[in-house]
Amino acid sequence: MTHLGYTRISTAGQDDQLQRDALTFAGVQARDIYSDVTSGSKEAKSWPGMQKLMSYAQNGDTIVVWRIDRLGRSLLDVLNTVNELRT
């Protein structure tokens, strides 16, 4: 069982260090953090970092995010991401 982290920022001008600090404080190793720089205009499943996370995650792993809105652009998108992770 591994703790995997995910960060997302909207523009390259932003910094995800606050998110990374929270994830490492929660026990996620820096090497296990996946990231995206993308606006919320696309579905989460199309984000490259999210795709890598989804393909790497295995049954029993824990996905850690700074805030739940990092998992999708809308409530429906977050729910779809969570359901995909569950399967």
PDB file of N, CA, C and O in Angstrom:
ATOM      1  N   MET A   1       0.847  -1.181   0.000  1.00  0.00           N
ATOM      2  CA  MET A   1       0.000   0.000   0.000  1.00  0.00           C
ATOM      3  C   MET A   1       0.893   1.246   0.000  1.00  0.00           C
ATOM      4  O   MET A   1       1.775   1.392   0.847  1.00  0.00           O
ATOM      5  N   THR A   2       0.653   2.122  -0.946  1.00  0.00           N
ATOM      6  CA  THR A   2       1.444   3.328  -1.119  1.00  0.00           C
ATOM      7  C   THR A   2       0.550   4.553  -1.030  1.00  0.00           C
ATOM      8  O   THR A   2      -0.596   4.527  -1.478  1.00  0.00           O
ATOM      9  N   HIS A   3       1.070   5.618  -0.456  1.00  0.00           N
ATOM     10  CA  HIS A   3       0.384   6.907  -0.481  1.00  0.00           C
ATOM     11  C   HIS A   3       0.862   7.639  -1.731  1.00  0.00           C
ATOM     12  O   HIS A   3       2.053   7.907  -1.885  1.00  0.00           O
ATOM     13  N   LEU A   4      -0.070   7.959  -2.616  1.00  0.00           N
ATOM     14  CA  LEU A   4       0.229   8.690  -3.842  1.00  0.00           C
ATOM     15  C   LEU A   4      -0.406  10.064  -3.747  1.00  0.00           C
ATOM     16  O   LEU A   4      -1.530  10.202  -3.265  1.00  0.00           O
ATOM     17  N   GLY A   5       0.305  11.075  -4.204  1.00  0.00           N
ATOM     18  CA  GLY A   5      -0.210  12.431  -4.140  1.00  0.00           C
ATOM     19  C   GLY A   5      -0.495  12.995  -5.512  1.00  0.00           C
ATOM     20  O   GLY A   5       0.050  12.546  -6.521  1.00  0.00           O
ATOM     21  N   TYR A   6      -1.364  13.994  -5.526  1.00  0.00           N
ATOM     22  CA  TYR A   6      -1.694  14.662  -6.784  1.00  0.00           C
ATOM     23  C   TYR A   6      -1.843  16.154  -6.527  1.00  0.00           C
ATOM     24  O   TYR A   6      -2.527  16.565  -5.590  1.00  0.00           O
ATOM     25  N   THR A   7      -1.194  16.969  -7.371  1.00  0.00           N
ATOM     26  CA  THR A   7      -1.348  18.418  -7.313  1.00  0.00           C
ATOM     27  C   THR A   7      -1.801  18.923  -8.673  1.00  0.00           C
ATOM     28  O   THR A   7      -1.541  18.318  -9.713  1.00  0.00           O
ATOM     29  N   ARG A   8      -2.488  20.054  -8.622  1.00  0.00           N
ATOM     30  CA  ARG A   8      -2.898  20.703  -9.878  1.00  0.00           C
ATOM     31  C   ARG A   8      -2.922  22.203  -9.659  1.00  0.00           C
ATOM     32  O   ARG A   8      -3.461  22.700  -8.671  1.00  0.00           O
ATOM     33  N   ILE A   9      -2.323  22.913 -10.607  1.00  0.00           N
ATOM     34  CA  ILE A   9      -2.414  24.365 -10.658  1.00  0.00           C
ATOM     35  C   ILE A   9      -2.920  24.746 -12.038  1.00  0.00           C
ATOM     36  O   ILE A   9      -2.825  23.960 -12.981  1.00  0.00           O
ATOM     37  N   SER A  10      -3.458  25.956 -12.156  1.00  0.00           N
ATOM     38  CA  SER A  10      -4.096  26.363 -13.410  1.00  0.00           C
ATOM     39  C   SER A  10      -3.136  26.949 -14.424  1.00  0.00           C
ATOM     40  O   SER A  10      -3.329  26.779 -15.627  1.00  0.00           O
ATOM     41  N   THR A  11      -2.106  27.637 -13.960  1.00  0.00           N
ATOM     42  CA  THR A  11      -1.179  28.275 -14.893  1.00  0.00           C
ATOM     43  C   THR A  11       0.258  28.043 -14.447  1.00  0.00           C
ATOM     44  O   THR A  11       0.527  27.788 -13.273  1.00  0.00           O
ATOM     45  N   ALA A  12       1.163  28.136 -15.394  1.00  0.00           N
ATOM     46  CA  ALA A  12       2.583  27.954 -15.086  1.00  0.00           C
ATOM     47  C   ALA A  12       3.092  29.058 -14.160  1.00  0.00           C
ATOM     48  O   ALA A  12       4.128  28.890 -13.517  1.00  0.00           O
ATOM     49  N   GLY A  13       2.387  30.171 -14.083  1.00  0.00           N
ATOM     50  CA  GLY A  13       2.774  31.259 -13.202  1.00  0.00           C
ATOM     51  C   GLY A  13       2.470  30.977 -11.742  1.00  0.00           C
ATOM     52  O   GLY A  13       2.937  31.695 -10.859  1.00  0.00           O
ATOM     53  N   GLN A  14       1.694  29.942 -11.484  1.00  0.00           N
ATOM     54  CA  GLN A  14       1.368  29.564 -10.111  1.00  0.00           C
ATOM     55  C   GLN A  14       2.392  28.555  -9.601  1.00  0.00           C
ATOM     56  O   GLN A  14       3.201  28.031 -10.366  1.00  0.00           O
ATOM     57  N   ASP A  15       2.344  28.294  -8.310  1.00  0.00           N
ATOM     58  CA  ASP A  15       3.290  27.391  -7.664  1.00  0.00           C
ATOM     59  C   ASP A  15       2.501  26.364  -6.857  1.00  0.00           C
ATOM     60  O   ASP A  15       1.584  26.724  -6.119  1.00  0.00           O
ATOM     61  N   ASP A  16       2.853  25.093  -6.994  1.00  0.00           N
ATOM     62  CA  ASP A  16       2.135  24.056  -6.247  1.00  0.00           C
ATOM     63  C   ASP A  16       2.856  23.650  -4.954  1.00  0.00           C
ATOM     64  O   ASP A  16       2.559  22.602  -4.381  1.00  0.00           O
ATOM     65  N   GLN A  17       3.800  24.477  -4.498  1.00  0.00           N
ATOM     66  CA  GLN A  17       4.593  24.104  -3.326  1.00  0.00           C
ATOM     67  C   GLN A  17       3.734  23.929  -2.074  1.00  0.00           C
ATOM     68  O   GLN A  17       3.998  23.026  -1.279  1.00  0.00           O
ATOM     69  N   LEU A  18       2.726  24.757  -1.879  1.00  0.00           N
ATOM     70  CA  LEU A  18       1.829  24.606  -0.728  1.00  0.00           C
ATOM     71  C   LEU A  18       1.164  23.230  -0.744  1.00  0.00           C
ATOM     72  O   LEU A  18       1.052  22.570   0.290  1.00  0.00           O
ATOM     73  N   GLN A  19       0.724  22.808  -1.932  1.00  0.00           N
ATOM     74  CA  GLN A  19       0.110  21.485  -2.072  1.00  0.00           C
ATOM     75  C   GLN A  19       1.125  20.381  -1.785  1.00  0.00           C
ATOM     76  O   GLN A  19       0.826  19.430  -1.062  1.00  0.00           O
ATOM     77  N   ARG A  20       2.323  20.508  -2.350  1.00  0.00           N
ATOM     78  CA  ARG A  20       3.374  19.502  -2.143  1.00  0.00           C
ATOM     79  C   ARG A  20       3.756  19.393  -0.665  1.00  0.00           C
ATOM     80  O   ARG A  20       3.952  18.293  -0.148  1.00  0.00           O
ATOM     81  N   ASP A  21       3.860  20.540   0.008  1.00  0.00           N
ATOM     82  CA  ASP A  21       4.187  20.523   1.430  1.00  0.00           C
ATOM     83  C   ASP A  21       3.121  19.773   2.226  1.00  0.00           C
ATOM     84  O   ASP A  21       3.442  18.985   3.116  1.00  0.00           O
ATOM     85  N   ALA A  22       1.860  20.021   1.901  1.00  0.00           N
ATOM     86  CA  ALA A  22       0.769  19.342   2.603  1.00  0.00           C
ATOM     87  C   ALA A  22       0.801  17.837   2.345  1.00  0.00           C
ATOM     88  O   ALA A  22       0.540  17.044   3.250  1.00  0.00           O
ATOM     89  N   LEU A  23       1.119  17.445   1.115  1.00  0.00           N
ATOM     90  CA  LEU A  23       1.167  16.019   0.782  1.00  0.00           C
ATOM     91  C   LEU A  23       2.319  15.317   1.487  1.00  0.00           C
ATOM     92  O   LEU A  23       2.144  14.216   2.007  1.00  0.00           O
ATOM     93  N   THR A  24       3.494  15.941   1.511  1.00  0.00           N
ATOM     94  CA  THR A  24       4.615  15.303   2.193  1.00  0.00           C
ATOM     95  C   THR A  24       4.374  15.259   3.698  1.00  0.00           C
ATOM     96  O   THR A  24       4.780  14.301   4.355  1.00  0.00           O
ATOM     97  N   PHE A  25       3.721  16.277   4.257  1.00  0.00           N
ATOM     98  CA  PHE A  25       3.358  16.263   5.672  1.00  0.00           C
ATOM     99  C   PHE A  25       2.403  15.107   5.971  1.00  0.00           C
ATOM    100  O   PHE A  25       2.424  14.540   7.064  1.00  0.00           O
ATOM    101  N   ALA A  26       1.563  14.764   4.986  1.00  0.00           N
ATOM    102  CA  ALA A  26       0.605  13.663   5.138  1.00  0.00           C
ATOM    103  C   ALA A  26       1.246  12.297   4.894  1.00  0.00           C
ATOM    104  O   ALA A  26       0.572  11.272   4.998  1.00  0.00           O
ATOM    105  N   GLY A  27       2.538  12.274   4.572  1.00  0.00           N
ATOM    106  CA  GLY A  27       3.236  11.008   4.416  1.00  0.00           C
ATOM    107  C   GLY A  27       3.504  10.559   2.997  1.00  0.00           C
ATOM    108  O   GLY A  27       3.954   9.434   2.783  1.00  0.00           O
ATOM    109  N   VAL A  28       3.240  11.411   2.028  1.00  0.00           N
ATOM    110  CA  VAL A  28       3.501  11.069   0.626  1.00  0.00           C
ATOM    111  C   VAL A  28       4.968  11.372   0.315  1.00  0.00           C
ATOM    112  O   VAL A  28       5.454  12.465   0.605  1.00  0.00           O
ATOM    113  N   GLN A  29       5.664  10.413  -0.268  1.00  0.00           N
ATOM    114  CA  GLN A  29       7.042  10.625  -0.706  1.00  0.00           C
ATOM    115  C   GLN A  29       7.033  11.547  -1.933  1.00  0.00           C
ATOM    116  O   GLN A  29       6.139  11.457  -2.774  1.00  0.00           O
ATOM    117  N   ALA A  30       8.020  12.422  -2.029  1.00  0.00           N
ATOM    118  CA  ALA A  30       8.089  13.365  -3.153  1.00  0.00           C
ATOM    119  C   ALA A  30       8.046  12.640  -4.498  1.00  0.00           C
ATOM    120  O   ALA A  30       7.458  13.148  -5.453  1.00  0.00           O
ATOM    121  N   ARG A  31       8.658  11.465  -4.583  1.00  0.00           N
ATOM    122  CA  ARG A  31       8.683  10.713  -5.845  1.00  0.00           C
ATOM    123  C   ARG A  31       7.302  10.179  -6.232  1.00  0.00           C
ATOM    124  O   ARG A  31       7.088   9.781  -7.377  1.00  0.00           O
ATOM    125  N   ASP A  32       6.367  10.171  -5.280  1.00  0.00           N
ATOM    126  CA  ASP A  32       5.028   9.628  -5.523  1.00  0.00           C
ATOM    127  C   ASP A  32       3.984  10.715  -5.724  1.00  0.00           C
ATOM    128  O   ASP A  32       2.788  10.461  -5.583  1.00  0.00           O
ATOM    129  N   ILE A  33       4.427  11.923  -6.053  1.00  0.00           N
ATOM    130  CA  ILE A  33       3.497  13.025  -6.309  1.00  0.00           C
ATOM    131  C   ILE A  33       3.389  13.247  -7.813  1.00  0.00           C
ATOM    132  O   ILE A  33       4.394  13.439  -8.497  1.00  0.00           O
ATOM    133  N   TYR A  34       2.175  13.220  -8.311  1.00  0.00           N
ATOM    134  CA  TYR A  34       1.875  13.466  -9.715  1.00  0.00           C
ATOM    135  C   TYR A  34       1.260  14.855  -9.821  1.00  0.00           C
ATOM    136  O   TYR A  34       0.518  15.276  -8.933  1.00  0.00           O
ATOM    137  N   SER A  35       1.564  15.566 -10.902  1.00  0.00           N
ATOM    138  CA  SER A  35       1.149  16.964 -11.008  1.00  0.00           C
ATOM    139  C   SER A  35       0.681  17.317 -12.405  1.00  0.00           C
ATOM    140  O   SER A  35       1.066  16.704 -13.400  1.00  0.00           O
ATOM    141  N   ASP A  36      -0.160  18.328 -12.435  1.00  0.00           N
ATOM    142  CA  ASP A  36      -0.594  18.905 -13.700  1.00  0.00           C
ATOM    143  C   ASP A  36      -0.608  20.419 -13.588  1.00  0.00           C
ATOM    144  O   ASP A  36      -0.867  20.976 -12.522  1.00  0.00           O
ATOM    145  N   VAL A  37      -0.322  21.077 -14.711  1.00  0.00           N
ATOM    146  CA  VAL A  37      -0.533  22.509 -14.865  1.00  0.00           C
ATOM    147  C   VAL A  37      -1.568  22.621 -15.960  1.00  0.00           C
ATOM    148  O   VAL A  37      -1.250  22.548 -17.147  1.00  0.00           O
ATOM    149  N   THR A  38      -2.812  22.800 -15.548  1.00  0.00           N
ATOM    150  CA  THR A  38      -3.906  22.856 -16.516  1.00  0.00           C
ATOM    151  C   THR A  38      -5.090  23.569 -15.906  1.00  0.00           C
ATOM    152  O   THR A  38      -5.339  23.477 -14.704  1.00  0.00           O
ATOM    153  N   SER A  39      -5.809  24.273 -16.741  1.00  0.00           N
ATOM    154  CA  SER A  39      -7.026  24.914 -16.249  1.00  0.00           C
ATOM    155  C   SER A  39      -8.090  23.832 -16.063  1.00  0.00           C
ATOM    156  O   SER A  39      -7.951  22.714 -16.559  1.00  0.00           O
ATOM    157  N   GLY A  40      -9.108  24.171 -15.370  1.00  0.00           N
ATOM    158  CA  GLY A  40     -10.178  23.216 -15.127  1.00  0.00           C
ATOM    159  C   GLY A  40     -11.138  23.084 -16.285  1.00  0.00           C
ATOM    160  O   GLY A  40     -12.258  22.612 -16.094  1.00  0.00           O
ATOM    161  N   SER A  41     -10.743  23.481 -17.478  1.00  0.00           N
ATOM    162  CA  SER A  41     -11.674  23.460 -18.606  1.00  0.00           C
ATOM    163  C   SER A  41     -11.802  22.081 -19.244  1.00  0.00           C
ATOM    164  O   SER A  41     -12.717  21.854 -20.036  1.00  0.00           O
ATOM    165  N   LYS A  42     -10.910  21.164 -18.916  1.00  0.00           N
ATOM    166  CA  LYS A  42     -10.962  19.811 -19.471  1.00  0.00           C
ATOM    167  C   LYS A  42     -11.277  18.828 -18.349  1.00  0.00           C
ATOM    168  O   LYS A  42     -11.032  19.112 -17.177  1.00  0.00           O
ATOM    169  N   GLU A  43     -11.820  17.677 -18.714  1.00  0.00           N
ATOM    170  CA  GLU A  43     -12.095  16.655 -17.715  1.00  0.00           C
ATOM    171  C   GLU A  43     -10.786  16.134 -17.134  1.00  0.00           C
ATOM    172  O   GLU A  43      -9.768  16.065 -17.822  1.00  0.00           O
ATOM    173  N   ALA A  44     -10.831  15.770 -15.865  1.00  0.00           N
ATOM    174  CA  ALA A  44      -9.631  15.310 -15.161  1.00  0.00           C
ATOM    175  C   ALA A  44      -8.984  14.120 -15.855  1.00  0.00           C
ATOM    176  O   ALA A  44      -7.758  14.006 -15.869  1.00  0.00           O
ATOM    177  N   LYS A  45      -9.786  13.237 -16.428  1.00  0.00           N
ATOM    178  CA  LYS A  45      -9.200  12.037 -17.037  1.00  0.00           C
ATOM    179  C   LYS A  45      -8.327  12.355 -18.248  1.00  0.00           C
ATOM    180  O   LYS A  45      -7.588  11.489 -18.717  1.00  0.00           O
ATOM    181  N   SER A  46      -8.399  13.587 -18.763  1.00  0.00           N
ATOM    182  CA  SER A  46      -7.572  13.966 -19.915  1.00  0.00           C
ATOM    183  C   SER A  46      -6.262  14.635 -19.492  1.00  0.00           C
ATOM    184  O   SER A  46      -5.408  14.892 -20.341  1.00  0.00           O
ATOM    185  N   TRP A  47      -6.088  14.918 -18.220  1.00  0.00           N
ATOM    186  CA  TRP A  47      -4.865  15.570 -17.744  1.00  0.00           C
ATOM    187  C   TRP A  47      -3.722  14.563 -17.693  1.00  0.00           C
ATOM    188  O   TRP A  47      -3.902  13.472 -17.152  1.00  0.00           O
ATOM    189  N   PRO A  48      -2.552  14.895 -18.239  1.00  0.00           N
ATOM    190  CA  PRO A  48      -1.437  13.934 -18.299  1.00  0.00           C
ATOM    191  C   PRO A  48      -1.001  13.387 -16.932  1.00  0.00           C
ATOM    192  O   PRO A  48      -0.793  12.183 -16.787  1.00  0.00           O
ATOM    193  N   GLY A  49      -0.864  14.253 -15.946  1.00  0.00           N
ATOM    194  CA  GLY A  49      -0.455  13.805 -14.618  1.00  0.00           C
ATOM    195  C   GLY A  49      -1.488  12.888 -13.988  1.00  0.00           C
ATOM    196  O   GLY A  49      -1.140  11.903 -13.337  1.00  0.00           O
ATOM    197  N   MET A  50      -2.765  13.214 -14.182  1.00  0.00           N
ATOM    198  CA  MET A  50      -3.842  12.373 -13.657  1.00  0.00           C
ATOM    199  C   MET A  50      -3.837  11.019 -14.357  1.00  0.00           C
ATOM    200  O   MET A  50      -4.063   9.990 -13.720  1.00  0.00           O
ATOM    201  N   GLN A  51      -3.580  11.015 -15.666  1.00  0.00           N
ATOM    202  CA  GLN A  51      -3.503   9.754 -16.397  1.00  0.00           C
ATOM    203  C   GLN A  51      -2.376   8.874 -15.855  1.00  0.00           C
ATOM    204  O   GLN A  51      -2.554   7.666 -15.700  1.00  0.00           O
ATOM    205  N   LYS A  52      -1.222   9.472 -15.568  1.00  0.00           N
ATOM    206  CA  LYS A  52      -0.102   8.714 -15.007  1.00  0.00           C
ATOM    207  C   LYS A  52      -0.450   8.173 -13.631  1.00  0.00           C
ATOM    208  O   LYS A  52      -0.149   7.022 -13.314  1.00  0.00           O
ATOM    209  N   LEU A  53      -1.084   9.005 -12.816  1.00  0.00           N
ATOM    210  CA  LEU A  53      -1.501   8.568 -11.487  1.00  0.00           C
ATOM    211  C   LEU A  53      -2.462   7.393 -11.582  1.00  0.00           C
ATOM    212  O   LEU A  53      -2.301   6.397 -10.876  1.00  0.00           O
ATOM    213  N   MET A  54      -3.452   7.504 -12.443  1.00  0.00           N
ATOM    214  CA  MET A  54      -4.455   6.453 -12.599  1.00  0.00           C
ATOM    215  C   MET A  54      -3.823   5.150 -13.088  1.00  0.00           C
ATOM    216  O   MET A  54      -4.220   4.067 -12.657  1.00  0.00           O
ATOM    217  N   SER A  55      -2.851   5.250 -13.976  1.00  0.00           N
ATOM    218  CA  SER A  55      -2.242   4.024 -14.494  1.00  0.00           C
ATOM    219  C   SER A  55      -1.282   3.398 -13.477  1.00  0.00           C
ATOM    220  O   SER A  55      -1.036   2.193 -13.523  1.00  0.00           O
ATOM    221  N   TYR A  56      -0.741   4.204 -12.566  1.00  0.00           N
ATOM    222  CA  TYR A  56       0.193   3.694 -11.567  1.00  0.00           C
ATOM    223  C   TYR A  56      -0.515   3.146 -10.329  1.00  0.00           C
ATOM    224  O   TYR A  56      -0.066   2.160  -9.745  1.00  0.00           O
ATOM    225  N   ALA A  57      -1.611   3.774  -9.927  1.00  0.00           N
ATOM    226  CA  ALA A  57      -2.310   3.400  -8.690  1.00  0.00           C
ATOM    227  C   ALA A  57      -2.788   1.950  -8.748  1.00  0.00           C
ATOM    228  O   ALA A  57      -3.277   1.466  -9.768  1.00  0.00           O
ATOM    229  N   GLN A  58      -2.625   1.284  -7.610  1.00  0.00           N
ATOM    230  CA  GLN A  58      -3.047  -0.113  -7.497  1.00  0.00           C
ATOM    231  C   GLN A  58      -4.035  -0.250  -6.346  1.00  0.00           C
ATOM    232  O   GLN A  58      -4.140   0.627  -5.488  1.00  0.00           O
ATOM    233  N   ASN A  59      -4.748  -1.354  -6.343  1.00  0.00           N
ATOM    234  CA  ASN A  59      -5.704  -1.632  -5.285  1.00  0.00           C
ATOM    235  C   ASN A  59      -4.996  -1.536  -3.922  1.00  0.00           C
ATOM    236  O   ASN A  59      -3.952  -2.155  -3.716  1.00  0.00           O
ATOM    237  N   GLY A  60      -5.562  -0.769  -3.017  1.00  0.00           N
ATOM    238  CA  GLY A  60      -4.990  -0.604  -1.690  1.00  0.00           C
ATOM    239  C   GLY A  60      -4.186   0.671  -1.520  1.00  0.00           C
ATOM    240  O   GLY A  60      -3.897   1.067  -0.391  1.00  0.00           O
ATOM    241  N   ASP A  61      -3.814   1.332  -2.629  1.00  0.00           N
ATOM    242  CA  ASP A  61      -3.093   2.597  -2.532  1.00  0.00           C
ATOM    243  C   ASP A  61      -4.045   3.682  -2.032  1.00  0.00           C
ATOM    244  O   ASP A  61      -5.262   3.580  -2.187  1.00  0.00           O
ATOM    245  N   THR A  62      -3.474   4.713  -1.435  1.00  0.00           N
ATOM    246  CA  THR A  62      -4.238   5.859  -0.956  1.00  0.00           C
ATOM    247  C   THR A  62      -3.839   7.077  -1.779  1.00  0.00           C
ATOM    248  O   THR A  62      -2.656   7.396  -1.895  1.00  0.00           O
ATOM    249  N   ILE A  63      -4.833   7.756  -2.350  1.00  0.00           N
ATOM    250  CA  ILE A  63      -4.591   8.978  -3.115  1.00  0.00           C
ATOM    251  C   ILE A  63      -4.800  10.155  -2.168  1.00  0.00           C
ATOM    252  O   ILE A  63      -5.849  10.277  -1.536  1.00  0.00           O
ATOM    253  N   VAL A  64      -3.795  11.015  -2.078  1.00  0.00           N
ATOM    254  CA  VAL A  64      -3.852  12.160  -1.180  1.00  0.00           C
ATOM    255  C   VAL A  64      -3.836  13.434  -2.015  1.00  0.00           C
ATOM    256  O   VAL A  64      -3.000  13.593  -2.904  1.00  0.00           O
ATOM    257  N   VAL A  65      -4.768  14.342  -1.723  1.00  0.00           N
ATOM    258  CA  VAL A  65      -4.819  15.645  -2.377  1.00  0.00           C
ATOM    259  C   VAL A  65      -4.933  16.724  -1.310  1.00  0.00           C
ATOM    260  O   VAL A  65      -5.417  16.474  -0.206  1.00  0.00           O
ATOM    261  N   TRP A  66      -4.488  17.909  -1.649  1.00  0.00           N
ATOM    262  CA  TRP A  66      -4.542  19.047  -0.742  1.00  0.00           C
ATOM    263  C   TRP A  66      -5.985  19.455  -0.493  1.00  0.00           C
ATOM    264  O   TRP A  66      -6.386  19.697   0.645  1.00  0.00           O
ATOM    265  N   ARG A  67      -6.764  19.530  -1.572  1.00  0.00           N
ATOM    266  CA  ARG A  67      -8.193  19.828  -1.497  1.00  0.00           C
ATOM    267  C   ARG A  67      -8.892  18.968  -2.537  1.00  0.00           C
ATOM    268  O   ARG A  67      -8.320  18.644  -3.578  1.00  0.00           O
ATOM    269  N   ILE A  68     -10.112  18.608  -2.248  1.00  0.00           N
ATOM    270  CA  ILE A  68     -10.861  17.702  -3.131  1.00  0.00           C
ATOM    271  C   ILE A  68     -11.045  18.295  -4.531  1.00  0.00           C
ATOM    272  O   ILE A  68     -11.169  17.543  -5.497  1.00  0.00           O
ATOM    273  N   ASP A  69     -11.065  19.612  -4.660  1.00  0.00           N
ATOM    274  CA  ASP A  69     -11.255  20.215  -5.979  1.00  0.00           C
ATOM    275  C   ASP A  69     -10.050  20.015  -6.905  1.00  0.00           C
ATOM    276  O   ASP A  69     -10.129  20.330  -8.092  1.00  0.00           O
ATOM    277  N   ARG A  70      -8.953  19.501  -6.382  1.00  0.00           N
ATOM    278  CA  ARG A  70      -7.801  19.186  -7.228  1.00  0.00           C
ATOM    279  C   ARG A  70      -8.087  17.966  -8.105  1.00  0.00           C
ATOM    280  O   ARG A  70      -7.396  17.746  -9.100  1.00  0.00           O
ATOM    281  N   LEU A  71      -9.105  17.168  -7.744  1.00  0.00           N
ATOM    282  CA  LEU A  71      -9.423  15.942  -8.488  1.00  0.00           C
ATOM    283  C   LEU A  71     -10.356  16.155  -9.677  1.00  0.00           C
ATOM    284  O   LEU A  71     -10.663  15.202 -10.393  1.00  0.00           O
ATOM    285  N   GLY A  72     -10.809  17.377  -9.898  1.00  0.00           N
ATOM    286  CA  GLY A  72     -11.700  17.599 -11.026  1.00  0.00           C
ATOM    287  C   GLY A  72     -12.113  19.045 -11.158  1.00  0.00           C
ATOM    288  O   GLY A  72     -11.894  19.856 -10.259  1.00  0.00           O
ATOM    289  N   ARG A  73     -12.711  19.355 -12.287  1.00  0.00           N
ATOM    290  CA  ARG A  73     -13.085  20.733 -12.589  1.00  0.00           C
ATOM    291  C   ARG A  73     -14.457  21.095 -12.064  1.00  0.00           C
ATOM    292  O   ARG A  73     -14.805  22.274 -11.992  1.00  0.00           O
ATOM    293  N   SER A  74     -15.242  20.093 -11.695  1.00  0.00           N
ATOM    294  CA  SER A  74     -16.589  20.303 -11.171  1.00  0.00           C
ATOM    295  C   SER A  74     -16.908  19.152 -10.226  1.00  0.00           C
ATOM    296  O   SER A  74     -16.162  18.175 -10.151  1.00  0.00           O
ATOM    297  N   LEU A  75     -18.010  19.270  -9.511  1.00  0.00           N
ATOM    298  CA  LEU A  75     -18.401  18.188  -8.611  1.00  0.00           C
ATOM    299  C   LEU A  75     -18.593  16.885  -9.375  1.00  0.00           C
ATOM    300  O   LEU A  75     -18.168  15.828  -8.911  1.00  0.00           O
ATOM    301  N   LEU A  76     -19.221  16.949 -10.525  1.00  0.00           N
ATOM    302  CA  LEU A  76     -19.436  15.754 -11.337  1.00  0.00           C
ATOM    303  C   LEU A  76     -18.102  15.148 -11.784  1.00  0.00           C
ATOM    304  O   LEU A  76     -17.938  13.928 -11.771  1.00  0.00           O
ATOM    305  N   ASP A  77     -17.163  15.991 -12.175  1.00  0.00           N
ATOM    306  CA  ASP A  77     -15.853  15.510 -12.602  1.00  0.00           C
ATOM    307  C   ASP A  77     -15.106  14.860 -11.430  1.00  0.00           C
ATOM    308  O   ASP A  77     -14.459  13.827 -11.602  1.00  0.00           O
ATOM    309  N   VAL A  78     -15.195  15.465 -10.244  1.00  0.00           N
ATOM    310  CA  VAL A  78     -14.569  14.881  -9.051  1.00  0.00           C
ATOM    311  C   VAL A  78     -15.186  13.516  -8.761  1.00  0.00           C
ATOM    312  O   VAL A  78     -14.466  12.555  -8.490  1.00  0.00           O
ATOM    313  N   LEU A  79     -16.502  13.426  -8.815  1.00  0.00           N
ATOM    314  CA  LEU A  79     -17.185  12.153  -8.570  1.00  0.00           C
ATOM    315  C   LEU A  79     -16.775  11.094  -9.592  1.00  0.00           C
ATOM    316  O   LEU A  79     -16.567   9.934  -9.237  1.00  0.00           O
ATOM    317  N   ASN A  80     -16.660  11.488 -10.852  1.00  0.00           N
ATOM    318  CA  ASN A  80     -16.213  10.556 -11.890  1.00  0.00           C
ATOM    319  C   ASN A  80     -14.796  10.069 -11.613  1.00  0.00           C
ATOM    320  O   ASN A  80     -14.502   8.886 -11.785  1.00  0.00           O
ATOM    321  N   THR A  81     -13.918  10.973 -11.186  1.00  0.00           N
ATOM    322  CA  THR A  81     -12.549  10.598 -10.861  1.00  0.00           C
ATOM    323  C   THR A  81     -12.519   9.617  -9.686  1.00  0.00           C
ATOM    324  O   THR A  81     -11.822   8.604  -9.734  1.00  0.00           O
ATOM    325  N   VAL A  82     -13.270   9.920  -8.644  1.00  0.00           N
ATOM    326  CA  VAL A  82     -13.329   9.043  -7.481  1.00  0.00           C
ATOM    327  C   VAL A  82     -13.878   7.670  -7.871  1.00  0.00           C
ATOM    328  O   VAL A  82     -13.343   6.646  -7.445  1.00  0.00           O
ATOM    329  N   ASN A  83     -14.935   7.642  -8.674  1.00  0.00           N
ATOM    330  CA  ASN A  83     -15.495   6.357  -9.109  1.00  0.00           C
ATOM    331  C   ASN A  83     -14.506   5.574  -9.952  1.00  0.00           C
ATOM    332  O   ASN A  83     -14.422   4.352  -9.830  1.00  0.00           O
ATOM    333  N   GLU A  84     -13.760   6.252 -10.800  1.00  0.00           N
ATOM    334  CA  GLU A  84     -12.751   5.566 -11.617  1.00  0.00           C
ATOM    335  C   GLU A  84     -11.657   4.971 -10.728  1.00  0.00           C
ATOM    336  O   GLU A  84     -11.193   3.855 -10.964  1.00  0.00           O
ATOM    337  N   LEU A  85     -11.253   5.724  -9.711  1.00  0.00           N
ATOM    338  CA  LEU A  85     -10.241   5.222  -8.780  1.00  0.00           C
ATOM    339  C   LEU A  85     -10.762   4.004  -8.014  1.00  0.00           C
ATOM    340  O   LEU A  85     -10.006   3.070  -7.746  1.00  0.00           O
ATOM    341  N   ARG A  86     -12.013   4.011  -7.673  1.00  0.00           N
ATOM    342  CA  ARG A  86     -12.592   2.893  -6.929  1.00  0.00           C
ATOM    343  C   ARG A  86     -12.620   1.618  -7.747  1.00  0.00           C
ATOM    344  O   ARG A  86     -12.492   0.526  -7.193  1.00  0.00           O
ATOM    345  N   THR A  87     -12.787   1.738  -9.068  1.00  0.00           N
ATOM    346  CA  THR A  87     -12.824   0.556  -9.904  1.00  0.00           C
ATOM    347  C   THR A  87     -11.422   0.174 -10.291  1.00  0.00           C
ATOM    348  O   THR A  87     -11.224  -0.809 -11.005  1.00  0.00           O
TER     349      THR A  87
END
